[in-house]
């Protein structure tokens, strides 16, 4: 049976994903979800350029992601989105995932929460906090975790600091 992991990382697929997370989680497939990039062949090509050919790689829209996730292709996969709100749109499709890892989330116009005692760059908006809290309330296991060999901080521990 395959396993699905989820990552929020505004860089989507990049070197740390491939060199650290893929071997640790025994990943075989990446599903990067971004409606804008999925509609632009040039951006899709750039994003997949550095991904070794031994990984099945999809750069898809939210709708395409739902269809892919409905199929169990027998491969361990990582679904990657840029923002927590995208997880709300995909929550039914990612139910049963092993874990939601929060990776880099750069400062945006609406971000007001800076997570300083976790490794990496983590900025969250009030909406991000509400979305992630709702997912946690539904049973999703969520943590800040930049790299597999670095300190992991649970979502619950973070909420106690607000």
C-alpha positions in Angstrom: 0.0 0.0 0.0 1.4 3.4 -1.0 1.8 6.3 1.4 0.9 9.9 0.8 2.8 12.7 2.5 1.9 16.4 2.2 4.2 19.4 2.3 3.5 23.1 2.3 6.5 24.8 0.8 6.3 27.9 -1.4 9.2 26.7 -3.5 7.3 23.5 -4.4 9.8 20.9 -5.7 13.5 21.9 -5.1 16.8 20.4 -4.0 16.0 19.7 -0.4 12.8 17.9 -1.4 14.7 15.7 -3.8 17.9 15.1 -1.8 16.5 14.9 1.7 12.8 14.2 1.8 12.6 11.7 -1.1 15.1 9.2 0.3 13.9 9.6 3.9 10.3 8.9 3.0 11.1 6.5 0.1 9.2 8.7 -2.3 8.6 7.7 -5.9 6.2 10.4 -7.0 5.8 14.2 -6.6 2.5 16.0 -7.1 3.1 19.8 -7.1 -0.3 21.6 -7.0 -0.4 25.1 -8.4 -3.1 26.3 -10.8 -0.9 29.0 -12.4 2.2 26.9 -13.0 0.1 23.9 -14.3 -1.4 26.2 -17.0 2.1 27.4 -18.2 4.2 24.8 -20.1 7.3 26.9 -19.7 7.0 27.1 -15.9 6.2 23.4 -15.7 9.3 22.6 -17.6 11.5 24.8 -15.4 10.0 23.3 -12.2 10.7 19.7 -13.4 14.1 20.4 -14.9 16.0 19.4 -11.7 13.9 16.3 -10.8 15.7 13.0 -11.6 13.9 10.8 -14.1 13.4 8.0 -11.5 10.7 10.1 -9.9 7.2 10.4 -11.4 6.5 14.1 -11.4 3.2 15.9 -11.9 2.7 19.7 -11.9 -1.1 20.0 -11.8 -4.1 22.1 -11.0 -6.2 21.5 -7.9 -8.7 19.6 -10.0 -6.0 17.4 -11.6 -4.6 16.7 -8.2 -7.9 15.5 -6.9 -8.1 13.0 -9.8 -4.5 11.8 -9.3 -5.0 11.4 -5.6 -8.2 9.3 -6.2 -5.9 6.7 -7.8 -3.7 4.5 -5.7 -0.8 3.9 -8.1 1.2 2.0 -5.5 3.9 4.6 -5.2 4.9 6.6 -2.1 4.0 10.2 -3.0 4.4 13.7 -1.8 1.8 16.3 -2.5 3.3 19.8 -2.4 1.3 23.1 -2.2 2.5 26.7 -1.7 0.0 27.7 0.9 -2.0 26.1 3.7 -5.3 27.2 2.1 -4.7 24.9 -0.8 -4.9 22.0 1.7 -8.5 23.0 2.6 -9.4 22.7 -1.1 -7.7 19.2 -1.2 -8.6 17.9 2.3 -11.0 15.2 1.1 -8.4 14.0 -1.4 -5.5 13.9 1.1 -7.5 12.3 4.0 -5.4 9.4 5.3 -2.1 11.1 4.5 0.7 10.1 6.7 1.7 13.6 7.7 1.5 17.3 6.7 5.0 18.9 6.9 5.2 22.7 6.9 8.3 23.8 5.0 9.3 27.3 3.8 6.6 29.9 3.7 8.0 33.3 2.9 6.5 36.5 4.2 3.5 37.6 2.2 1.3 40.8 2.5 -1.2 39.1 4.8 1.3 37.2 7.1 1.5 38.4 10.7 2.9 35.3 12.5 6.6 34.6 12.3 7.6 31.2 13.7 11.0 31.8 15.1 11.8 28.7 17.1 11.6 26.3 14.2 14.2 25.9 11.6 13.4 27.4 8.2 11.4 30.4 7.1 7.8 30.3 8.4 5.4 33.1 8.0 1.7 32.6 8.5 -1.4 34.7 8.1 -4.4 34.5 10.4 -6.2 32.6 7.7 -3.3 30.1 7.5 -3.5 29.5 11.2 -7.3 29.0 11.0 -7.0 26.6 8.0 -4.2 24.5 9.6 -6.1 24.4 12.9 -9.2 23.2 11.2 -7.2 20.4 9.5 -5.6 19.5 12.8 -9.0 19.3 14.4 -10.1 16.9 11.7 -7.2 14.6 12.6 -4.4 15.7 10.3 -0.9 15.4 11.9 0.8 18.7 11.2 4.3 19.9 12.1 6.9 22.5 11.1 9.8 20.4 9.7 12.3 21.9 7.3 14.5 18.9 6.8 14.2 15.3 8.0 17.3 15.6 10.1 16.3 18.9 11.8 14.1 19.6 14.7 10.4 19.0 14.2 7.8 21.2 16.0 4.2 20.1 16.3 1.3 22.3 15.3 -0.1 21.9 18.8 3.1 23.2 20.4 3.1 26.2 18.0 -0.6 27.1 18.8 0.3 27.4 22.5 2.6 30.3 21.7 -0.1 32.4 20.1 
